[in-house]
Amino acid sequence: MYWGYKVRYASNITSVMTECPYEGGYDNLIRTLEHGQIINSSDFTIPTFRHLLIAFGGLAGLEESIEEDHNLKAKNVREVFDI
């Protein structure tokens, strides 16, 4: 637990999805990007979910994590995450 959130380490993006502790996986996948789009909180809504994943990349960001994951077919963050 970290600030009330359940946190876990994954060795790559594929294992984030395949080692999901919830039956049926995550309902919604949100990414954070250093050079991402700025969204005002009043313009942002999250669909109803049971299990939400918020992914924070390492020093090189999620982009590098996706590029380096040889098990992942998608090579663009927008193809992997919902938001």
KEMARGU-38835 format. One line per 5 residues: their letters; for each residue y, z, x of N, C-alpha, C, O. Coordinates in steps of 0.001 Angstrom, whole numbers. Layout:
% KEMARGU-38835
a) Y Z X Y Z X Y Z X Y Z X ~ ...
This chain:
% KEMARGU-38835
mywgy) -1179 0 837 0 0 0 1242 0 883 1308 711 1886 ~ 2206 -792 501 3477 -862 1214 4562 -960 162 4676 -1971 -531 ~ 5344 73 45 6428 159 -944 5912 -98 -2363 6611 -697 -3180 ~ 4717 345 -2647 4156 191 -3982 3396 -1106 -4206 2864 -1335 -5293 ~ 3342 -1950 -3193 2633 -3220 -3312 1311 -3156 -2556 1210 -2516 -1510
kvrya) 310 -3821 -3096 -960 -3926 -2391 -812 -5075 -1392 -528 -6210 -1775 ~ -1004 -4773 -133 -799 -5739 945 -2110 -5954 1681 -2880 -5012 1866 ~ -2371 -7195 2108 -3551 -7466 2909 -3249 -8568 3911 -2390 -9418 3679 ~ -3950 -8543 5005 -3817 -9545 6052 -4836 -10650 5794 -5975 -10389 5406 ~ -4404 -11880 6015 -5325 -13011 5919 -5168 -13853 7180 -4050 -14062 7652
snits) -6268 -14330 7720 -6225 -15080 8974 -5640 -16476 8816 -5156 -17058 9787 ~ -5679 -17022 7598 -5059 -18323 7328 -4795 -18450 5825 -5201 -17595 5039 ~ -4115 -19523 5442 -3748 -19717 4038 -4987 -19885 3165 -5027 -19378 2044 ~ -5988 -20584 3664 -7215 -20762 2886 -7836 -19412 2538 -8259 -19198 1402 ~ -7893 -18506 3504 -8503 -17200 3231 -7656 -16362 2282 -8177 -15460 1626
vmtec) -6365 -16643 2200 -5530 -15965 1199 -6101 -16241 -186 -6200 -15338 -1018 ~ -6473 -17485 -424 -6987 -17879 -1741 -8464 -17524 -1913 -8855 -16983 -2948 ~ -9288 -17825 -903 -10740 -17646 -1063 -11176 -16186 -1006 -12232 -15840 -1534 ~ -10390 -15334 -382 -10731 -13916 -282 -9931 -13063 -1266 -9767 -11859 -1069 ~ -9443 -13692 -2307 -8685 -12975 -3334 -9573 -11892 -3949 -10709 -12170 -4332
pyegg) -9070 -10672 -4047 -9895 -9586 -4579 -10023 -9595 -6103 -10720 -8754 -6671 ~ -9362 -10530 -6759 -9369 -10557 -8218 -10229 -11698 -8741 -10125 -12831 -8272 ~ -11072 -11394 -9710 -11900 -12416 -10328 -10992 -13476 -10954 -10076 -13144 -11706 ~ -11239 -14715 -10654 -10411 -15791 -11187 -9218 -16125 -10298 -8495 -17080 -10582 ~ -8998 -15371 -9242 -7909 -15658 -8310 -6547 -15218 -8806 -6429 -14426 -9741
ydnli) -5526 -15746 -8163 -4139 -15415 -8523 -3642 -16352 -9605 -3952 -17544 -9594 ~ -2874 -15820 -10537 -2302 -16635 -11605 -1078 -17410 -11129 -820 -18525 -11581 ~ -335 -16808 -10216 932 -17380 -9794 1108 -17142 -8301 860 -16041 -7809 ~ 1533 -18167 -7587 1706 -18093 -6135 3170 -18357 -5783 3689 -19441 -6048 ~ 3821 -17382 -5198 5224 -17520 -4815 5326 -17443 -3296 4675 -16611 -2664
rtleh) 6132 -18302 -2725 6323 -18314 -1279 7757 -17926 -934 8670 -18090 -1744 ~ 7936 -17423 247 9277 -17177 766 9455 -18081 1977 8549 -18223 2798 ~ 10615 -18683 2079 10896 -19588 3187 12257 -19265 3782 13219 -19005 3060 ~ 12324 -19284 5085 13592 -19021 5766 14643 -20063 5384 15817 -19737 5207 ~ 14216 -21300 5260 15146 -22379 4938 14882 -22915 3534 15028 -24108 3270
gqiin) 14497 -22025 2654 14168 -22422 1288 15402 -22577 426 16532 -22400 881 ~ 15165 -22904 -801 16224 -23090 -1775 16731 -21737 -2246 15935 -20843 -2534 ~ 18037 -21579 -2328 18631 -20348 -2841 18625 -20424 -4362 19124 -21384 -4949 ~ 18061 -19413 -4984 17962 -19374 -6447 18651 -18118 -6939 18357 -17017 -6474 ~ 19563 -18283 -7874 20224 -17121 -8482 19235 -16398 -9378 18456 -17033 -10089
ssdft) 19265 -15081 -9347 18317 -14302 -10147 18443 -14620 -11636 17458 -14523 -12368 ~ 19632 -14995 -12092 19809 -15313 -13512 19144 -16645 -13878 18883 -16902 -15053 ~ 18870 -17491 -12879 18234 -18790 -13115 16727 -18764 -12852 16050 -19779 -13016 ~ 16210 -17616 -12448 14829 -17524 -12009 13990 -16740 -13004 14325 -15610 -13358 ~ 12908 -17340 -13450 11959 -16633 -14305 10561 -16837 -13755 10228 -17918 -13270
iptfr) 9763 -15822 -13829 8382 -15894 -13381 7509 -15948 -14630 7641 -15099 -15511 ~ 6626 -16928 -14716 5728 -16997 -15873 4873 -15730 -15973 4693 -15011 -14990 ~ 4364 -15476 -17143 3479 -14338 -17355 2267 -14463 -16436 1715 -15549 -16266 ~ 1865 -13351 -15852 750 -13378 -14917 -11 -12068 -14980 495 -11059 -15472 ~ -1241 -12101 -14472 -2027 -10880 -14286 -2053 -10504 -12815 -1990 -9327 -12459
hllia) -2150 -11537 -11948 -2241 -11304 -10505 -1308 -12276 -9792 -1576 -13474 -9714 ~ -225 -11745 -9282 809 -12529 -8606 677 -12372 -7104 475 -11264 -6607 ~ 789 -13472 -6381 783 -13431 -4923 2164 -13854 -4435 2672 -14907 -4819 ~ 2765 -13028 -3586 3999 -13397 -2904 3651 -13498 -1424 3248 -12512 -807 ~ 3807 -14684 -861 3422 -14931 528 4642 -14916 1434 5628 -15610 1189
fggla) 4555 -14113 2482 5579 -14040 3516 4971 -14626 4783 3908 -14188 5222 ~ 5626 -15593 5363 5121 -16202 6586 5421 -15350 7802 6206 -14404 7738 ~ 4793 -15694 8899 5054 -15020 10170 6336 -15546 10796 7176 -16126 10108 ~ 6484 -15349 12076 7691 -15771 12779 7945 -17268 12671 9098 -17696 12612 ~ 6900 -18057 12645 7042 -19511 12549 7079 -19990 11094 7260 -21181 10841
glees) 6911 -19078 10147 6998 -19431 8734 5682 -19906 8137 4693 -20114 8839 ~ 5704 -20069 6829 4521 -20543 6114 4214 -21999 6445 3061 -22426 6381 ~ 5250 -22761 6800 5035 -24167 7128 4019 -24314 8264 3093 -25120 8173 ~ 4196 -23537 9327 3263 -23620 10448 1877 -23109 10053 863 -23656 10487 ~ 1838 -22075 9243 541 -21548 8787 -233 -22608 8017 -1453 -22707 8148
ieedh) 465 -23391 7224 -185 -24449 6448 -616 -25587 7366 -1722 -26108 7223 ~ 238 -25980 8304 -100 -27055 9240 -1308 -26702 10102 -2123 -27570 10414 ~ -1426 -25441 10487 -2493 -25008 11386 -3810 -24700 10675 -4832 -24497 11330 ~ -3795 -24665 9352 -4998 -24349 8584 -5807 -25621 8372 -5477 -26423 7498 ~ -6852 -25817 9153 -7647 -27039 9107 -8546 -27113 7870 -9097 -28175 7576
nlkak) -8700 -26023 7155 -9502 -26016 5929 -8696 -26421 4712 -9260 -26681 3649 ~ -7386 -26475 4858 -6476 -26744 3742 -6187 -28239 3658 -5782 -28844 4650 ~ -6390 -28841 2491 -6125 -30273 2322 -4625 -30539 2245 -4139 -31508 2828 ~ -3891 -29691 1535 -2445 -29866 1404 -1771 -29503 2721 -2221 -28597 3423 ~ -710 -30196 3053 20 -29902 4286 1503 -29659 4018 2330 -29735 4927
nvrev) 1824 -29368 2770 3202 -29103 2374 3230 -27821 1551 2387 -27634 673 ~ 4187 -26937 1821 4238 -25651 1101 4360 -25842 -406 3818 -25043 -1171 ~ 5045 -26865 -838 5222 -27096 -2274 3907 -27480 -2958 3755 -27296 -4166 ~ 2969 -28006 -2191 1662 -28365 -2749 746 -27157 -2865 -196 -27167 -3657 ~ 1012 -26119 -2084 139 -24951 -2034 598 -23866 -3010 -231 -23212 -3644
fdi) 1914 -23671 -3135 2467 -22578 -3937 3163 -23097 -5182 3689 -24210 -5195 ~ 3162 -22270 -6243 3803 -22644 -7507 5320 -22612 -7397 6010 -23507 -7884 ~ 5824 -21577 -6755 7287 -21395 -6640 7608 -21144 -5194 8773 -20961 -4843
